[in-house]
Each structure stands twice: as C-alpha cells, then as structure tokens.
Amino acid sequence: MNNWTGIAKSKDENINIPRLIVITAVMVLGAAAGSIYTVYFSGDGFFMLSELDGTQLFRQLAVVGFIPVFASFLSSYFAYGAFVGLCAAFCRGFAFSAPLTAGVISNGISGYFSFAAAGSVCGILSVVSVIIMSMQAVETSQKRRNGRFEEEDGKNLFLLLLCCAAAIIFGAAIDAYLLK
C-alpha cells in the first residue's frame, strides 16, 4: 500500500483495497447464509454434486459459476449497478458453501473430500472471477455516475468477462473429468 487512501498502486493498475475487503466480506456473508440455509432448511441431499454424472456436473458447475459473473458484467452498464455486483458476490458465496455444507452433513468430516472431488476447482475459479468482475463492475458503475466512462472501459470489461468465462469452463471441465 503506497498511500493513505488504501489504494495499492503499481505502474499500470490500481487496486482499491477497501473495495476488495467489502466485496470479500459480502461473499463471506453469502457463504455463511448458504451454510445456515443448508443446515436448517434444505436437508443434505439437495446440494449434493457427487450424485451427478460428468456431463450434468459440467453443465451445472459452468452455469452456476457463470451466472453471478454475467450479472456483475451487466450491472456495470448501469449507473447504480454496484448493488447488483454485491448481490452477485453474495449469491456466489451462498452457492459455493451450500454443497460443501451438504457434504459435511451427509458424510461427516470426510464430506470436505467429497467436495474436493466434485466442484472445488470450478468453485474456486468462479469465486475469484466473481470478486474480480464485481470490483470492475463497482468501478465502472462509479465512472458512469461521474460521466467518465469511455469506450475502452467497455472493451476491457468484455475481455475480462471472456477470460472469467474461460476460467469457469476450464474449472468445470476439470471437475467433471475428475468425477469420472
């Protein structure tokens, strides 16, 4: 951290540390809510991923991982889209913790290993993608409110969406292959 504002600066890029902390905290709140929901309201069979075959698992992981990233991308095109980006982070935290909690409920401590076998690579990559895309969505919506949005920002955001989608599809393919 190079200055008192909390923005870590390098030669080309700025990382707003307080914004990163807020988005990560919202995602952790979503993870806590997902665990509580699974324990008290859902039961253990609803979120089990290991019961799916490879194709169904790939499809489910790719779609569940990509929806919050795409919602964050769309929210960046609105002046007050930062709220949607934070909601996407909350939802991704919820969807990440629910199958893990269901595995622990049904299998005990070895439920962590069943989650590691089915869904962990895509889950981790999608969590990172949602954090990155939510940070960009909050920044871009702030630029729209202030009237400083440029065409280059939209192109960079779309390229970031494609990179995040590729990472999520790659992670889903790895998890589906490991399940076979």
C-alpha positions in Angstrom: 0.0 0.0 0.0 1.6 3.2 -1.2 -0.7 5.9 0.1 -3.1 6.7 2.9 -6.2 6.1 0.7 -5.9 2.3 0.7 -5.2 2.0 -3.0 -2.2 -0.1 -3.8 -0.6 1.3 -6.9 1.7 -0.3 -9.4 2.8 1.1 -12.7 -0.3 0.3 -14.7 -3.1 -0.7 -12.3 -4.8 0.4 -9.1 -6.3 -2.0 -6.6 -8.8 -0.4 -4.3 -8.1 -2.4 -1.0 -11.2 -1.2 0.9 -13.5 -2.2 -2.1 -11.8 -5.6 -2.2 -12.4 -6.0 1.6 -16.1 -5.1 1.2 -16.7 -7.4 -1.7 -14.9 -10.3 0.0 -16.9 -9.6 3.2 -20.2 -9.7 1.3 -19.1 -13.0 -0.3 -18.3 -14.5 3.2 -21.7 -13.4 4.4 -23.2 -15.2 1.5 -21.2 -18.3 2.4 -22.4 -18.2 6.0 -26.0 -17.8 4.8 -25.6 -20.7 2.4 -24.3 -22.9 5.2 -27.1 -21.9 7.6 -29.7 -22.5 4.9 -28.4 -25.9 4.1 -28.2 -26.9 7.8 -31.6 -25.6 8.9 -33.9 -25.5 5.8 -32.6 -27.7 3.0 -31.5 -31.1 4.1 -28.4 -32.8 2.9 -29.5 -34.2 -0.5 -30.5 -31.0 -2.3 -27.0 -29.7 -3.0 -25.0 -32.9 -3.4 -22.9 -32.7 -6.6 -21.3 -36.1 -6.4 -24.5 -37.8 -7.5 -24.4 -36.3 -11.0 -22.6 -37.8 -13.9 -19.8 -35.9 -15.7 -21.9 -34.1 -18.3 -24.5 -33.0 -15.8 -21.9 -31.8 -13.4 -20.1 -29.9 -16.0 -23.3 -28.1 -17.1 -24.3 -27.4 -13.5 -21.0 -26.1 -12.4 -20.5 -23.9 -15.5 -23.9 -22.3 -15.3 -23.9 -21.8 -11.5 -20.4 -20.3 -11.8 -21.1 -18.1 -14.7 -24.4 -16.5 -13.7 -23.0 -14.2 -11.0 -20.1 -13.2 -13.2 -22.5 -12.3 -16.0 -24.8 -10.4 -13.6 -21.8 -8.4 -12.4 -20.9 -7.7 -16.0 -24.4 -6.5 -16.8 -24.6 -4.4 -13.7 -21.6 -2.4 -14.8 -23.7 -0.8 -17.6 -25.9 1.0 -15.1 -25.0 4.0 -13.0 -26.2 2.3 -9.8 -25.2 -1.3 -10.7 -22.8 -1.6 -7.8 -25.6 -3.1 -5.7 -26.2 -5.9 -8.3 -22.4 -6.6 -8.3 -22.5 -7.0 -4.5 -25.6 -9.2 -4.7 -23.8 -11.4 -7.3 -20.9 -11.8 -4.8 -23.3 -12.7 -2.0 -25.1 -15.3 -4.3 -21.8 -16.9 -5.3 -20.7 -17.2 -1.7 -24.1 -18.9 -1.0 -23.7 -21.3 -3.9 -20.1 -22.1 -3.0 -20.8 -23.1 0.6 -24.1 -24.9 0.2 -22.7 -28.1 -1.4 -19.7 -28.1 1.0 -22.1 -27.9 3.9 -24.3 -30.6 2.5 -21.3 -32.9 2.0 -20.2 -32.4 5.6 -23.8 -33.0 6.9 -24.1 -36.3 5.0 -20.5 -37.7 5.3 -19.1 -36.0 8.4 -15.6 -34.6 8.2 -14.9 -36.7 5.0 -17.6 -34.5 3.3 -14.8 -32.0 2.7 -13.1 -34.6 0.5 -16.2 -35.3 -1.5 -16.5 -31.6 -2.2 -12.8 -31.5 -3.2 -13.5 -34.3 -5.7 -16.5 -32.6 -7.3 -16.7 -28.9 -7.6 -13.8 -27.4 -5.9 -11.7 -26.2 -8.9 -14.6 -24.6 -10.7 -15.8 -23.2 -7.4 -12.6 -21.5 -6.5 -12.1 -20.2 -10.0 -15.6 -18.8 -10.1 -15.2 -17.2 -6.7 -12.1 -15.4 -7.9 -13.9 -14.5 -11.1 -16.8 -13.0 -9.3 -14.6 -11.0 -7.0 -12.6 -9.6 -10.0 -15.8 -8.9 -12.0 -17.6 -7.3 -9.0 -14.7 -5.0 -8.4 -14.7 -3.9 -12.0 -18.5 -3.5 -12.0 -18.4 -1.3 -9.0 -15.6 0.8 -10.6 -17.3 1.0 -13.9 -20.7 2.0 -12.5 -19.0 4.7 -10.5 -17.4 6.0 -13.7 -20.9 6.1 -15.3 -22.3 8.1 -12.4 -19.5 10.6 -12.7 -19.7 10.7 -16.5 -16.1 9.4 -17.1 -17.0 6.2 -18.8 -15.1 5.6 -22.0 -15.5 3.1 -24.8 -12.2 1.5 -23.9 -13.6 0.6 -20.5 -16.4 -1.3 -22.1 -14.0 -3.3 -24.3 -11.7 -4.1 -21.3 -14.7 -5.2 -19.3 -15.9 -7.5 -22.1 -12.5 -9.0 -22.4 -12.4 -9.6 -18.7 -15.8 -11.4 -18.9 -14.4 -13.7 -21.6 -11.4 -14.5 -19.5 -13.6 -15.2 -16.5 -15.9 -17.4 -18.6 -12.9 -19.4 -19.9 -11.6 -19.9 -16.4 -15.0 -21.2 -15.2 -15.5 -23.5 -18.1 -11.9 -24.8 -17.6 -12.6 -25.5 -13.9 -15.9 -27.2 -14.7 -14.2 -29.4 -17.2 -11.5 -30.4 -14.7 -14.1 -31.2 -12.0 -16.3 -33.2 -14.4 -13.2 -35.1 -15.6 -12.1 -35.8 -12.0 -15.5 -37.2 -11.2 -15.3 -39.9 -14.0 
